[in-house]
């Protein structure tokens, strides 16, 4: 799976959790909680959905690192190749 395909999957899950976010204009480097008003439950639901969809385990200690789409993709991409 390439990064664009991975990004599309994560954005699909994000749009299901936060349908008010304009996915077409999402800044990959923006902090999801600050710029797009994701609360802690939304963030947890996103990480859970990504785990279920991709089978990548994201330990709770790593949650704070997943502050942007780019950070999430950077975390997921090498783990999909394992």
N, C-alpha and C positions, 0 to 999 in steps of 0.2 A: 504494500500500500504506500503510495507516495504522500507527500505532505499535503497536497491539494485535496486528495481524497480524504485524508484524515481531518483536515480543516472542515470539509463539507459535512462529515459525520458529526463533529463536535458542534458545529453551527446548527445542525438539525436538532440535536438534543437541547441546545441552548434555546432555540426558538420554541420548543415545546414547553420549556420551563418558564421562559420570560417572553411571551409572544409580543410584548410591546417594543422589544428591541428591534431596530431596523437592521437586520442582518446584512443587508447589501452595503451598508455604510459603517459597519463595525470596524473600529480601529483595533487591530490585533494587539497593540501595545498598551491600550487603555486599561486602567484598573477596572475590572468588571463591577466591583462593589461600589466604587466611587463614581465612575462615569455612567454606568447603566443601572444603578440602584439595585443590584442584586443583594439580597440580604443573606444571612448565614444559611438559612434553610434552602434558598435557591442555589447557593454555591454547593451545598452538600448534595442536593438533588441532582445537580449537574454532574458532579464527580461520580455519584452512584450510577447515573444513567450511562456515563461514559464507560465505567467499569463493566456494567452489564452488556453493553453493546460491543465493546472491544476485548473484554476479558483481561484488561490490564488492571492489576491491583494498585491502588493508590493508598498507601498507609496514611493514617491520620496525621502523623508527624510531618507529612509532606503537604498537607492542605494549604498552609500559609504561602507556600511557593506558587500555588496555582492562582495568582492574582490577575492574570490576563490571559487572553486567548493564546498569545505567543508563548507564555510560560507553560501553559497546559500542553500545547503542541510539542514544545521542546522536551517536556517530560515524557510524553507518550511515544513520540516517534522512535527513539532507540529501543524502547521496551517492546514495541511491536515486532521488531526484527529478531527478538530472542527466541 
